[in-house]
Amino acid sequence: MEVRDPIHGAVALSPAEQSVVAHPFFQRLRNIKQVGFTELAFPGAVHSRYLHSLGVMHLAGRAFDRALASVELTSPARREAFRQCVRLAGLLHDVGHAPFSHCTEFAMGPLSALGIADYGDESDRRATHEDYTVAILLNSSLGELIDESFPFTARHVAALVSRDIELEDDFFVDGDVEVRTALSQIVSSELDVDRLDYLVRDSYFSGANYGHVDTNWILNNLACVANEGQLSLAIERRAIYAFDDFMIARYHMFSMVYFHHRSVICEEMLKRYFQSDGCSFSIPVSLSEYLHVDDVQLWTHLREADDPWCRALVEGREWKRALELHGEDVDTSWAVSLLDDNGIESITASSVGKLSRYDVYGKKRTSAPPIFVLADPLDPTQGISDLRDATSIFDRYRDERRISRVYVHPDERDRAAAILQTSPGRQLSLI
C-alpha cells in the first residue's frame, strides 16, 4: 500500500503497518490539526498530525537505511526488526497529542493518573503529549496490536519515543553494540526526522518560506559511531552547513509562524476558559475517553458553551495587540499598569524561542546523548567531534528570543494604543 504525500511523494506501508494506521488511536490524529490556531494567520495550515506522522515514519526509515548502512548487524532479520521499530516510533510519536496539538497541553492531567509503570520519577507533574503517547502504547489495544504483529513489543517502540522507558531485555543489543541511542536520536534529537518533516510540511502548508530545509542532503550524510559500546547518530562534516541552516529554519519558523500573535492570543483565551469556574471541559486521563477527544469534539463544545471566551473564539473576535516588544529581557508590566489605571483589562503573553535543546540558560545539557560529526578525510587535523563543538551555531544563537505582547479587548484597542503612545521613553510596536 502507498499513501500519496504532498511532501515526500509515495509513502509505502507494509500490511502490519497498515493495521497500525487503521487503529482508532492513530485515525484520531486525522482530527488533530498540526499547528493549532495557526490557520487563523496562515489559512493553508490546516494539515493534520495524521499526515505529519506518516511523513515522520517515512523519513525514519530513510534515516535508518543511511545511518546504519555501514553497521554490521548479526542478521538481516535483526536489521529489519530495528528498522521496523524506528519506523513505528516515528509513526506513533505524536499519537498522544491533545486537541489543537500543543495549544491544550497546559490542561492535561497529572502524570500519575495515567498509570504508566516504571516510567520516570516525576509522578506529581502535569502530563505531556509524550506521556500520553507512552500510556497509549503501553496500556491500550494499540499496544496489544503491536505486540501481536511485530517481532518486538510496544514497550520497545515507546523506548525510542521516551528515554524514561526502562527495558528489562536486550532487544536493542546486537553483538557487542547497543543501538537504542542511535535509533531514539533518529526520532528525537537535535537532528531528528520529526523536525525534518514538520519544518518542511508546516512551511509548505502555511505558505511561509522560513522552514525550507535541505532534507535530502542531511539524510544522505547521516552515519553512526560507536561510543562506549553504544551506537550514536552522526553526520558527515560536509553537511554541517546544511545542519546550521536546518537549525536557523526552525528558529525562524517559531518566531514568524508558530509564535504569530493571532495564534498566541487564541491559546491564551482558550486557557482562560479552561481556568474559569464555568469550564465544563477537561482533558481526560482515561484512555478510553481520550480516544474520542479531538479538535472536532473541543470545537463543538466551544460552540455550545455559554461563556464569553468561547463566544469570542468561535465568532473570531480575539483580543488585539496593543503592544509587542522583542528582545532577550523585555518588560511589559509598565504597560499593564498603565492600562489598568485607565480601566482597560489586558492579557500578557510571552513567547520564548531558543535555538537548541542542547543548551539551557547557557549550560550544556548532559542528559541528551551527543551527536557526532565525522572526520573529514581530506583534513587529517580533524577527528570525530561532538556536534556542539563542530559548529558555531549554538554559540551564535545562545540567547533566548523573547516576544512579549499585551492584548486588549477589540473595542479597547485604539484607546489602549493611544494611551501607551503617551508613555515617555517607550518605543512601541503597534499594529
N, C-alpha and C positions, 0 to 999 in steps of 0.2 A: 504494500500500500504506500502511496505517496500523497503528501499534503503540499499544495501549492502555496508557497510563502512569498509575499512580495519582496522580501529582503534577501532570502537565501535560495529562492527557486524551489526545486523539488526536494522535499524533506521526506526521506524514506523511513518507514516504521515496520518493524518485524511484527508477526502475528501476536507475540507476547506483549510487545509494546502497545499494540492496538488495544488489547484488553485493558491495559492500564489507562490509556487515553479515554476509553469508553466508560471508565468507572465514574460514578456520580461526583466523587470529590474532585476529580480533575475536570469534568464537564462544568462544574460550578464556576470555574475560572473564566468561562465564556462571558459571565455576567459580572466580572470584576474588571473595571477599567484599569489600565496600566498606570495612568498618571492622574487619577483622581479628578480634581476640578480643573485641570489644565486646559480642557477643551473650551472653557469659557474664553480664554485668550487665544487659543490655537484650535480652531474648530475641527481641524482634521485629526486631532489627537484623541480619537475615540477607540483606539485599539485595546485589546484585552490582555490580561495576564495569560490567558489560554494560548494566544498566538505567540507571545513572548516566550513562554515556557517551551513550546515546540522548537523555537529558534535556539534556545539555550541547549536543549538536548542535541540538536544537530551540531552546534559548534563544539559541544563537549566531546562528541565522537571524533570530530576533526582534530581537536587539540590532543586527544589521546593518541590518535594514529601518528601524529607528528612527534609529540614529546617523547613517546616511548618507542619510537621506531627502532632505535639502536639498543634498546634494553633487552637483554636476553632473558626470557622467561622460560620456565620449565616445560611448558607445553602450549600448543595453540589454544587448548581449552581454557587454560588459566588466563591467557591473554584476552580471550573473548569474554570471559566472566568479568574481568576487571573493566573492560571496555563497556560492557552492558551495564555494569553497576554505576559507572560515572555518567553514562547517558541517562539512566533513570534518576540519578541525583540532580542532573540538570533539568530534566523534565518536571520533577516534583519539588524543586527547591522553593517555589512560591505557593505551594498548594494551601498553605495556612493563612494567606492574606485575607484581611477583613474587607468589608465594603469600602469602595473608593481607595483601595490599597492603603498607603501609609497614612491617609488622612484620618482614619479612625483608630489607629494603633494605640492612641492615648486612652481609649475606652476599653481595652482588653482586660480580662480578669486576671487574678493572681496566678502566677506560675504553679503554685502548689495545688490549685484546684484542677489542673489538667491531668494529674495522676501519672506523671512520667517517672518511672522507676529508674534509679541510678543515673540521674541526669543533673549535672551541675551542682552548685552548692549555694544558690541564691533563691531558695524556695519562697521567700517572702516578697520578692519583687514582682512587678507587673509583667505579664507575659508579653512576648513579641510575636510577630507573624512567624518567625523562625521556630519559636517554641510550639506554636500551633501546628506547624509543619511536622515537627518531630512527633507530636502527640498523634497526629493523623496517621503517620507512618507506623507507629508502634501500637496504637490502640484502636484501629478501625479495620473494617473489612478490606480497605485498600492494602493495608499491610499484609493481611492474610492472602490476598491475591498475589502479591509479590512473592511471598513465601512459597506458594504453590507453583509459580510459573517460572522461576529463575533459579540458577544454581547458587544462590545466596539469599539472605533474608532482608526484610525491610529494615532491620536494625543496621545492616551493613550500608544500605543506602542512606539512612539517617546519619551514619557516622561520617559520611562525606559532606553532608549538609551542615553538621554541627560538630565541632571538636570536643564538645562536652559529653558526647556519647561514649560510654565505656563499652569495650568489647572483651569478651572472655575467650574468644577463639583467635586463631591465627590466619583468618581468611586473607588478610591483606599482606601476609608474609609469603614470599616466593623465594625459595632457596635461602640465601643469606640477606635478602633485601626486603625491607618493608615499603610498600607502595602507597599506603594510605595518605601520607603527607602530600605527595605529588598529585594524587587524584583529587584530594579535597581542595588543593590550590587551584586546580582547573575550574572547580565550581565556585570557590570563594577565596579571593586573594586580591592583591593589587593588580593582578593580570588575569582575572577570571573571565570566563565566557559569558557570565551574567552581564557584566558591564559591556563586553564587546557586542552583545546583542542589543541591550536596551538603549545604548547611546545612539547607535545607527538607526534603530527602529523608531525611537522617540523623535529623532531628528527628521526622519522621513515623514512620519505622520503629522508632526507639528508644523512642518514646513520651515523649521529653523535649520540653519546650516552649521550650528556650533558643534554638533555631535558627529561630524564626519571623521571616520577613523579608518586607517589602512588595515582592516581586519585580516585580509589575506596575508599580507607581509608579516604581521605579528604571528599569526598561526603557523606560517611556514617556517618561522625561525624559533619555534619552541623546542625545548630539549629537556633532559633530566640530568641531574648529577647525583652521585651517591654522597650523602652527608651523614656521617656517623651511623651507618647502617640503614639509613632511610633515603629513599629517593625524594628529591626536591625538584620543583619546577625551575627551569632555567630558560634563558633567552639568549640567542646569538647576539654578540656585540654589535653587529651591523644593523640590528633592528632597534637599537637603543633610542634613536631619534623618533622612530615611529611610536615607541612606548611613551616618550615625552609628550608627543602630540596627542596621544590617547589620554594621558592624564590631564592635559590642559583642556581637551574637549569636554571631559567630564566636569571639570571645574567651571567652565563657561556655561555648560548646559544647566547646572544648578543655579548659577547667578541669573541667567537670562530666561530660562524656561521653567524649571521646577520651582523657583522662588518668585515667579511672576506675582505681582501684587494682587491680582484678582483671585488666583488660586489660594494665596495665603489668607486673605480675609474670609473667604468662604470656609476654609478649615477652622479659622478662629470662631466664626459664627456658629458652625456646627458644634464646636467644643462647648460653647456657651449654652447651647440647648442641652447637650448631654449632661452638663454640670448643673442644670437648673432643677428645681424641685418638681417641675411639671413633666420632666422627661420620663417617658414610659418605654423607651427602647434601650436595650443593653446588648452587649456582645456576649453570647453565652459561652460557658466553658464546657458544656455538654457537646460532644462531637456530633451526636445525632441531631441536635438542634442547630449546631454551627453549619452543618451541611446545607441548610436552607437559607442561610444568611448571606445575601449578596447585595449588589447595587440596587437591583430591582426591588428587593424587599425593603431596604432602607429608604429608597426614594419614595416608595408607596407610603411608607409610614410618615415621612416628612410632609407629603401632600395632604395627608388626612389629619395631621396633628394640629390642634388649635393652640399654636404657640407663635409669638411674633418672630422669633428667629427662624422657625421653619417656614413661615409665610414669606419672609424676606428672601430666603434661599430659593424656594420654589418659584417665586414670582420674579426672580432676577433683580432684586433690589438690595444688592450687597452694599455694605458701607464703603465710603470712598476715602482715598488717601488725602490727608491734609498735609502730611509731612513725610519725606523719605530722605534718610541720611545713610551714606555709605562710609565705611572705614573700619579700622581694627577695634576701636573703642569709642563708640558714639553714645551720646546721652540724649534721650528724648523726654526725660522727666520734667524738664522745664516747660515743654510744650503741653504735656498732660496737665500740669498745674495751671498753666495759663488758660487753657480751655476750660478746665474745671471752675476757675474763678469767674468765667463768663457763662457758666451754666451749660456747657457743652460736654456731653458724655463722649468718651473716646475709647478706642481699643488699640492697644500697642501690640506689635508683633515684631520679633527679631529673628531673621533667618541667617544662619551661620553656615558658611561654606568653607570646607578645608580640603586641600588637595589630597591628602594622604591619610590612610588609617595607620600607616607605619609610624607616624609622628603625631603625638598628642601633647599639646601645650609645650612644644619644644623638646620633648623627650621621646626617644625612640621606643616603640613598643617591643618588648622582648617576647611577648606571648605569641606573636604572629610568626610562623615559620618563615625563614628567609627565602627569597627568590634569588637565584644566582644569574650572573652574566658570564657567558663562556668566553674563554680567552680568544683573542684574535690571532689566527695562525700566521698572519703577516707581521705581527708585532710581538717579538719574543719578550719584551719587557712587561707584558700584561699577562696575568694569570686569571684564574677564575675568581670573581669578586662578588660581593653582596650587591644586589641591585641598588641599595641605598647609597653605596659608595661609588657606583659606576656612572651615576648621572647627577647633575647639579639641580635637577628639577625640584627635589624635595626641599633643598635649602632656599631656592628662589621663591617658592610659594609656601614657605613655612607658616606665615601668618594667616590667621583666620580672615575670611571675607565676610563682614557683617553688614546686613541690610536691615536697618531699623525703620519701622514705619508707624505712623499714627493715623488711625482711621476714625471717621466720624459718620454719623447718620447722613444719608444723601441730602436731606433737607438742610443740613447744617454745614455742608461742605464749603460753600462760598464764604459764609460768615467766619468759619474757622480759618480759612486761608487768609482772610483779611486781618484777623486778629494776630495770627502768627507772623505775618509780614511786618507788623508794627514792633515786634520784639527786637530791640537793638542788638547788633553784633551777631545775629543769627543768619547763616547762609542757608536758604531753604530750597528744597527741590519740590516743586508743586506741579501737579498735573490736573 
